[in-house]
Amino acid sequence: MKGEVKAEPRPLHPAEAGGGLRVELPLTGMTCAACARRIERRLQKAEGVSAASVNFATERASVEYDPARTGLRRLVRVVEDVGYGVSELPASDSGDGVGGAEPARSAERRDLRRRFTLAALLSLPLLALSMSHGAVEAFEAARVNWLQLALAAPVVLYCGAPFFRNAWAALRHGAADMNTLIATGTGAAFGYSAVATAAPRLVAAAGGGHAHGGAAPVYFEAAAVIVALILLGRLLEARARGRTGEAVRRLAGLQPRTARVVRDDGSHEDVPAEHLAPGDLVLVRPGERVPTDGVVTEGRPALDESMLTGESMPVEKAPGDEVFGATVNRAGVFRFRATRVGRDTVLRQIVRMVEEAQGRRAPVARLADVVSGYFTPAIILIAALTFVVWFAVSPPGARLSTALVRAVSVLIVACPCALGLATPTAVMVGTGRGAEAGVLFRGGEALEAAQKVRTVVLDKTGTVTAGEPGVDDFHAAEGFDADETLRLAASVERASEHPLGDALVRHASALALTLKEVEGFESFAGRGVEGLVGGRRVTVGGAKLLRERGVEPGRLEGRAAALAAEGKTPVYVALDGRAAGLFAVADRVRPESEETIAALKALGIEVLMLTGDDRRTAETVARAVGIERVLAEVLPEGKAEAVRGLQAEGKTVAMVGDGVNDAPALAQADVGIALGTGSGVAVEAADVTLVGGSLRGVPAALALSRRTMRVIRQNLFWAFAYNVVGVPLAAGAFYPLTGWTLTPVFASAAMALSSVSVVANSLRLRRARLS
């Protein structure tokens, strides 16, 4: 994770990003995707800004900038100059950004609720008056119009004021958005009706029609009801969108508020969790949440880590084991030493990763972005053409009113919001659901790429197997002492960082063998090591290395073949150019490996295993877990080439590894999946990180990706289909053949429901089963 850097003003939290800073700005006032694009374009053009991205669904702007050329106050002013706002984060520096924007969003929802309530209360009598208008006497018609004007004016001019204000802000910057359509439609209906009330004969002469006693027909109820319905739609949409971020807020809210610190004199003191410092000794009792990350010093608790990993079974801990903040102590009192606090904890890193992922667009959204850019101007043009056509073909006595109603219906029914919300809401809910299960996507790109995967390559050591090899057998060649040969081999391996060498060193230590210093140590990547110990040249590695050094394995080769057939890795020891011994290293298969591979096959995915181990050993392990194809004896630098070879076959490949040794292969793959654990969770260079390190997360990630992309495609289809059908229907294109048309009131109801339906469809992902 990129390091955090303090900057001004205090409510905003920038982070290092390359040569500059990155800041997340929580925005207010956005009403459609066009708003997001307008802010984004302005930020991108601002001096000192290297990159800017605005997410409509999360209502956040991610900006990278050079602090020597600009500052946060200037960035805030850029947003405000476009007509929008930046809400403040808590002064306490929560570190996750989740709660900071929530008060402002709650205030927005309260304002929406207040305006909608007033609009609804005034629109009901307006509807009643409009339906009874034809029953009144001629001399009463004009009075009814004036009464409707009195009722409609507060609705349009106060309740609908944000539409007009935002439309004017967009117009000042040479842009048009959803507010432009609403303001134009309701403004035209209200303005026409006001003129018709004050000067009915003028309107009638222009083709507006006439009612009793020359009173012209008015559409106050349409203007008011449109405002009320759109406010209702936005209120429902805001509430639904608020639910899309619940997963992240739940994670952030799990952090305990207090911690029980053990003082030097043995006394206990409850302190706020944010006051903890690295090195503090903390006591945790059964049923309590761990207040921060640390290492167990005393006790053997059983911790529920499901909030991080998605695994429901408690994990037993012992002194020396890591514990993570917000996990629950199910059994046993224990003490631990705090190692990471505040924004450095695994939980806070996860929250930040998910927020960053939710702010990144999926490539599938590009089409909607392009369409949305031309949408509003196109709708205004269609509405103008609709007005002209209906004015020309309608009866002279009703041409103005008919043309106006049709044009207003077109303006109101069109909905770019549904297009703008189709992708980001699904990405937001999908990544949040993944985070709850311990699956972290790097962004919309990773989410989309994962659904295309049809081939999964699993690294063997540490992925299919537990990655904790141990010496299972040691055999000395004739004429060599077993203990001395083992001592010399372990002395050389102590200078190595390879897991097999570490296993040999642990085995020698368990036998109480005293190791010696090595001179002239040399490592041969993927093949073995060599060095001088006490004047003797010691070579440890595979048969290939021995032969390169001019040593023949001899009779040990048959023994090695038998060990490999048992799924063990045979390693030779040569002393002074002679084969001196052979030891076998065994790495147990992960208990979930076979189940995971079966789940991947059920998804129609081909599974391969990639390893630098001996082929016979690799094939034995592969057979045990149900893998048919094995790429064995591949050197570390050759793993990326192996993945490239699969891609050359036309396969979309996901590589699963530990995220460190397999970094080149993870980067080469179409989707890199790292088995992350503990503090490494935020620094994995992969597209997907499995927090708990469980292989079960691989099929879960791919299944979630497929479901999320299916929801995105559904959203985009219905958003496009709604507008493709709704706009011609409102324009009266079907009227000559079917008599179908759409009144402004029904158009506003349909428009309000379109955005809500897209968000509601995305929310289904919250219930997605990943196992």
N, C-alpha and C positions, 0 to 999 in steps of 0.2 A: 504494500500500500504506500502511496506517496506520502512523504512526511508532511506534517501540518505546520503551518506558519501563521503567526498572528498578524492581523492587518486591521486597518480602520475601514469603516466604523465598527465598534465592538459587536453589534448584533450579527455580523456576517462572518463566515468562517472560510477563508481561502485555504487552498492546499497547493503545494508545489506541483507544477506540471511542466516538465522540461525546463526551459530557461526562465519561465515566468511563474505566475500564480494561477490557480483555478479556484473559482468561487461559485457556489450554488446560490442563486437569488430566488427566493420564494415570491412569486408574482401574484398580483390581485388585479381583478378587472377584466380578465380575458373571458370572452363569450363564445369564441369559435376558433377554428384552426387558422383562419386568416389573421386573427389577432396575434397568434403565436408567430406566424411567419413575419408579420410586420415588426414585432419586437426583435426577432432574430436578425432580420436584415439590418436594422438600425444598429444593433450591437456589433454585428460583423463589420460595419463601416466605421465604427468608432475608433478614434486614434488609440493605438497601443493594444488593441484587441487582436489576438492571433486566431481565435476560434470562438464561436458562440453557437449554442444549440438551445432551442426552447421547446419544451414538451407541454402540449396543451393539456394532456390528461393529468400529469403530475403537477402542473402549474409551477414549473421551475425552469429557470434559465441557468445553463452551465456555461461559464465564460472563462476563457484563458486569456490572460493579459500580462503586459509588461508593466510592473509597478513603477518603473522609472519614467514611463510615459503617460500613465493614467492611474487613477485610483478608484476605489469602490464608490465614493460619492459621485464621481463623474458617471460611472456606469448606472447608478441609481437615477441620476438626472436624465440620462439617455432614455431609460424606460419611462420615466415620468413625462418627458417631452413628447413621447408617442401617444400619451393618454392613459397610461396604466400605472400601477403602483408596485412597490416592493415592501412586503410585510417584514417586520422585525423578528429576529430569533430571540430566544430568552437570553438575558444578560449573563446567565449562569454558565453559558457555553455548554450546552447539553452534548454537543459532539456528534449528534446524529442528524440534526436538522428536521426530525420528524415533527416535533412539537412546536417548533418556532412559527411555522406558517399556519398552524391550526387555529389560533385565536382569530387571525384575520379572516380565515375562511369561514369560521363560525359566525363572525360578524356579517360577512356577506350573505350567509344563509338566513340570518335573522332579518336582514334588510329585505331580502327576496320574499321571506314569509310575510313581513309587514305589508309590503307593496301588493303582494298577491291577495292577502286578506281584504284589503280595502277595495281592490279591483273587483274581486268576486262579489262583495257586498253591494257595490254600486251597479254591477253588470246585471244582477238578477232583476231588479225593477226595470232596467232598460229593456231586457228581453220581454218582460211582461207588457211593457208599453208598446214595443214594436209589434207584438202579436195582436194587440187589441187596437192598433192604430186605425185599421180600416173600419172599426165599428163606431168611431166617434163622429160627431157632426162636423160639418165643414168648418164652422167658426172655431171649433175646438182643436182642429188639426195643427194650426200654427202654435197654439199654446203647448200642445204635447211636444212639438219639436223643440220649443224653448226649454221645456222641462228635461227632455233628453240631453240637450246641450249642457244643462247644468249638472246632470249626473255623469256625463261622459268626460267632461273637461278634466276633473281631478284624476280620472283613470288614465287618460292619454297623457296629460301634461305633467302629472306627478308620478303616478305608478310607472308610466312608460318613459319617464325622463331619462333613465340610463341608456335606453336605445337611441334616443335623439342625441344625447351627449357623446356617446361613443361613435355614432355615425358621423357627427361633426368633426370629432378628433381624427377619424379616418380620412374624411374629405380634406381636411387641412393638410394632410400628408399625401394627398393624391392617391388614396386607396379606397377600397370599398369592401365591406364584409357583411356578415349576417345582420348586424345592426342597421346597415344601410338598407337592406331589404325590408326589415320590420318597420324602420322609421318612415321609409318611403310609402309603404303600404298603409300603415295606420294613419300616417300624416295626410295622405291623399283622401282616405275615407272620411277622416274627421274634418279636414279642411273643406272638402266638397260639401259635407253635411252642414257645416257652420254657415257657409255662403248660402246654401239652399234654405236655411232657416231665416237668415237675415234678409236675403233678396231672392225669394222663390221664383219670381217672374223672370229674373235674369237667368237663372239656371234652366227654367223651363224653355226659355227662348233658345238656349244653347243645346237643347236636346236632352235635358235632364228628366223630362217627364213631369207630370203634375198629379196631385192628389186632390182631395176635397178642397173647394174654395181656392184653388190655385196653389195650395201648399205643395212644394216639391218633395219627393221621397227622400228620406235621409238614411244614413247608415251608421248612426252613432253606436247602435248596439253591436255592429260588426267591429268597429274600431275598438270599443271597450272590451268585448269578449276576446278579440284577438290578443290584446295586451294581457288579459287575465290568463288565458290559456298558455301563452308563451311564458309568462312568469311561473305558472304552475309547472310547465315542462322543465324550465331551468332549475326550479327548486328540487324537483324529483331527480333531475340529472345531477345536480350538485350533491344531493344526498347519496345517490348511487356511486358517483365518482369518489366520494369520501370513503365509501366502503371498499373501493379497489385498493386502497393503501392500508387496510386493516392489518394485513400480515406483518408489514414492517412496523407499524405502531405497536402491535402486540409483542413483537420481539424486543423493541426498544423499551417497552413498559415492564419487561420482566426483571430488569435490573433492580435489586433491593435498594431501599432508601437508606438503610442503616447497616452498620457492621459492628461486630463485637470484638474489639481489639484487646489483646492480652498485653498488659504492661510489664515492664521489667520486674516489678515486685510481685507479679502473679495476679494482680487484680484485673478485673474486666471493665471495659468502658465502651458504651455504645456511642458511636460517632457516625455522622453522615457518611454514606458510602463514597461521596465525591471527595471527602477529606482524606481518604486512604492514600498512603504513599508506598512505593516499592520498599520491601523490607519489613513492613508491618506484619506482626503475627496475629492471625485472626482465628477465632473459635467459631465453629459452626455446629449447631445441634440438629438432631433429627427433625425433619419437616421444614427446615429453613433453607432459603436459597443462598448459594455461595455469592458473596458480594462482589468479588472481582477475581481475576485470574491469579493463579499461584501454584505452589508446589507443596504437597502434603508433607508435614514434618512429624505428625503423630496421629495415630488412629488408622482404621481401615473402613472407611465409609463405603456405602453403595449409592452412587449418584445417578439420578435420572437426567440424562443428557439429551432427551428427545427434542428439546427446544432448539438444539444445535444440529443434531444429526438425524432426527426423525426416527431413531431407534427407540422402541418403547422399553426394552429391558434395561434395568439399572446396571451400571458399570462399577465393579468393585475396584477400589483404589487402595494403594499402599504407600508408605513413606517413600518419597522420591517421585511419585506420579504427579502429573499435571492435573489441575482442576480449573474449571472455567466459570466465569461469572454468570449468574442467573440459572445455573443448573441446581437441581433440588436434591438435598441430602435425604435419602430414604431411610437410611439406617446407620447408626453409629455416630458418636461425637468425635470430631477430629479438629486438628489445628493445621493451618497451612500458612506459608510465608508468601505474602503478596509479591508478584513479579511484574504484572502489568495492570495499570489502573486507568480510569477515565476513558479517553478516546483510544487508548492503545489496546483495550481488551478485545478478545476475539468477537464478542457479541457486537460491539460498536463497529468493528471492522466489517462484519457481515452486513450490518445495517447500511453502512456507507456503500458497500459493494452493490447491494440490491438497489439502493437509490440511484447509483450511477447507471446500473443496468436499465432501470426503468426510464432513464432519461435519454437512452440511445435508441434511435429509430431502427426498425427492421427494414431491410431493403424492399419488402413487399409494400411498404407505405409510400414508396416514391410515386406510384401511379396516382394514388389519392392526393398526394401533395401537389402534383402537376395539375390535376383536374381542379382542385380547390383554388389554385391560383387564378384560374380563368372563370371560375364558377359564378361569382357575384356579377362581374360585368356582363357575362353571357345572359344571366337571368334578367338583369335590368333591360338588356336589349330585347329579349323575348317578351317581357312585359310591355315594352313600348310598342313593339310590333302587334301584340295582342290588342292593345288599346286602339291602334290605328285600324286594324282589320275589323274589329267589332263596331267601331264608330262608323265605318263605311257601310257595313252590311245590316246594321240594326235599323228598326223602324225610326223615322225621324223624331218621333215624340219621346223615344227612350234611348237614343243612341249614346248620349253622354253617360247616363247612369249604367247602362249595360256594359259599355267599354271599360268604365271605371271599375266595376265589380270584377270583371274578368282579369284586368291588369293587376288589381290588388290581390286577387286569389293566386296569381302566378308568383307575385313577390312573396307572399306569405307561405305558400306551400313548399317553396324551395328550401332545402336544408343542407348547407355545407358542413354543419356541425357533425352530422352522422358520419360523413366521410373522414373528417378530422379525428373523430374519436375511435373509428373502427379498429385501427392498429394499436395505438398507444394504450388504450384501456386493457386490451387483451394481453399485451406485453406486461403491463403493470401487474395484473392479477396473476398471470402465469409465473412471472419471476418471484412474486411474493409467495405463491403456493409452493414453488420449488424451494425457497428459503426455509419455509416451515419444515420441509422434509430433508433439509441438509444438502440441497442441490442448488448451487449458485451459478447462474448464467451471467456472463460478462456483458450482455446486452441483447437488444433485439436481433443483431446480426447472428450471434451465437444461437439464439433460440430458433431462428429461421433455418440456419445451416444444419442444425441437429436433426430436423425433421426429414432431411434428405439422405441421411446416413443409411447405407445398406450393408456396410462392412465395418466391423469393429475389430481392431487389433489390440490384443491384451499383452502387455509386458508380463513376463513370467514372474521374476523375482520381485516380491513386494506387492504384486497385483493379483495374479492367480494364486501365488503362494503368499505366506505370511511375511516373507522378507526377513525372517530371523533364523538363518541357517545354523545348524550345529553339526559338529563332527560326530558321525555315526559309526565310523569304523576306521581303524588304522592298521596297515599291514607293512612290515619292514621286509625288504628283499633279503635274500640269503647273504649272510656275512655282515649285516648291518644291525646295530643295536637300536631297538624300537624307540626307547626313551631319548637317546642321543639324537637320532634322526628327527624325532618330533621337536626336540628342543631347538635344533638348528633351523628347522623349517619355520617354527613359530617366531624365532628371533628375527628372521627376514620379514615375515608377514606383519610383524608389529609396526614396521615402517610403511605398510600399505594401508590404504583406506577402503579396500574392497571388503564387502560383507563376508566372503568366503575366508579371507585372511583373518578377519576379526573372529570368526568362529574357531579357527585353529588356535589363535592366541588364547581365547577363553578356555579352550579344551586343555591347553598346556598349563594354564594357571590352575585349573581345577585339579590337575595331577601334581601340583606343587613343583613344577619344573622351573628352574631359574633361567631366565632368558638372558642372552648376551647382546652386546652392541653390534650393529651391522655397519659395514663400511662399503662404499662403492655401490650403494643401493640403486637398482635400476628397475623401472616398471615398464612392462610391455602391455599396452592397453588391450584388455579383453583376452590376454593369453597367459599372463603370470608375472612373477617377479624374480629378481636375482640379486645376490649380494655376497660379500665376504664376511664370514663369522668365524672369529678365532683362526684366521688364515685359511679357512676352507671355503671354496666356492659353492654356494647353495642356490639351486634353481628350483622354484616351486611354480607349477602350472600344468597346463594340459599337454597331451601328447604332441601337439603341433609345436609348442615352444621347445619341448625337449629335443625334437628332431632338428629344429632350427639351431639349437646349441650343440648339435652333433651327438646327442644322447639317444640311444634306442631303449624303449620301455622294456623290451624283452618279455619275460614271463609275466610281468605285472600287467601286461596289456589284456590278457585273458580275464584276470581278476577285475580289471577296470570295466570290461564289457559286462560282466555279471552285475556289478554295482549299478551301472547305468541302466540295465534292464529292470532294476528294482526302483528306478526313479531317483537315484542318488547321483550326485555330481562327483566323478572321480578326479582327484588332483594328485599329480606325481610330485615326488621329491627326488632331486638328483644332487649327489655330493661329488664334487671334483670330477664331473663328467661321467658319472655312473648312476644308473637308476637305483635309488636307495630305498624308496618306500612309496606307499600309496595310501592316501586317506580319502574317505568318502564324506561328502557334506550333504545333508538332507535338509530340505526346507519343506515344512508341512504345508499342505494345500489349505487355503482358506476354507472355512466351513461353508461359506455362502457361494463359493465359486461355481459349483455344479448347478446350483439353483439359478444363479444369475445367467449362466450360459444357456440354460434351458429357456429362461424368460426371453433372452435376446433372440433365440431361434424362433420362439413363438411370435415375435414381432416381424419375422421374415428377414432376419439379419444374419449374414454370414459372419462367423467368429473365427479369428485366427490368433495364434500365439506367437509372439516374437521374443527371442531370447539369444543371448550369447553362449548359452550352455551347450554341452554335448548333445547331439541330435537324439541319441538313444534315451538320454535322461529326459529331454524335453518331450519326446513322443510318449514316454510313460506317463508323465504328468498330464499331458493333453488327453490321453485316453481316459485317465481317471476322472476328468471333469467334462468330457464329452466334446472336445475340440478335435476336428478332423484334419485341419491344415496347420502345419507348424513351420515357421521360419526360424531355424536354429543356427547356432554358431555364427551369429551376426555380431560383428564388433560394434561398440558404441557409436562410432562415427558412421556405421553402415545402416543404422536403424532408420534414419531419415530417408536414406536412399531406398530402403525396403518399402517404406510408405509411399515414396514417389513412384516406385514400380507398380504398386497396386493401383495408384491413381492413373497411371498410364494405361491400365487395363480398362479404364472407364468407370472405376469404382469411386463412390463417395465414401471417404474413410474417416472413421473416428479412432484416434489413438488414445489408449488408456494407460497411464503410467503414474510414476510418483511425482512428476512435475519438476524434478531436478535432474536426475541422470538421463531422463528421457526427453529433456527439453527440446533438442533439435527435431525429434520425431513428433513431439506434440505440436511444435510450430509448423511443421510440414503438413500435418494432417488437415483435412477440411475442418474437423472439430477436434480440439485437444481436450481430453478429460483427465484432470489430475485428481489423484486420491489425496486430498488435503487433510492434515491433522493439526490441531493446536495452533501454535503461533504462525505456522506457515500458511494458514488459510487465506490471508490477504495478500500474499506475495506470489502465489502460483501464477506462472506464465501460461495459463491455459484458458480456453474458451468457457469451460465448465469446471467447477471445483466441487468435489464431494467432501463436505466438511468432516464427516465422521470417518472417512477413509474406508467405508464399506463399499464393496463391489456392487451391492444391490442398487446403489444409486445410478448405475449406468443405464439399465433398462428404464428406471424411473425417469431419468432425464430425457431419454429419447421418446418415451411415451408422452411425457408432459409437453415436449416440443411439438409432437404431432397433434395433440389435442389443441394446443394454443394456436397453431397455424390453421387448423380446421375452423376454429372460432373466428380467427381473423378473416379467413376467406368468406365465411358466412356473413360477417359484419359488412365486408366490402360489397358482397353481392347484394345484400338487402339495401345498403346505403345507395348504391348505384340504381338498383331497380326501383326504389322508392321515388327517386328524382326523375328517372326515365319515364315512369308511369304518371307520377303526380303532376309534373309541370304541364305536359300536354293535356291532361284531364282538366286542370285548372284553367288552361288557356282556351278550353272549349273545342279542342281538336276532334273530340269524339262526338260532339253535339250533333252535327248534321246527320250522322249515321245511327247513333244510339239514343240521342237526347241526354247523354250523361254530361254533367258538368260538376263543378265544385264551388260551393259558396266560400267566402272568406272565413267564416266561422269554422266550417269543417276543415278548411285548409290549415288554419292555425292549430286545430286539434291534432291533425295528422302530422304536422311539422313537429309539434312538441313531443309526440309519442315516438317519432323516428329516432331521436337521439337517445331517449330513455331506453328504447328497445335494444339499441346497440350496446349500451353500457350493461343492461341487464343480461344480455347474452354473454358478455365477457365475464360477468360475475359467476357464471356457472362453473368456471374453472376453479373457484375456491373449493368446490366439492369434488374435484378430480381425484380419483383413486390412483395412487402411484405404485401399488404393489399387487 
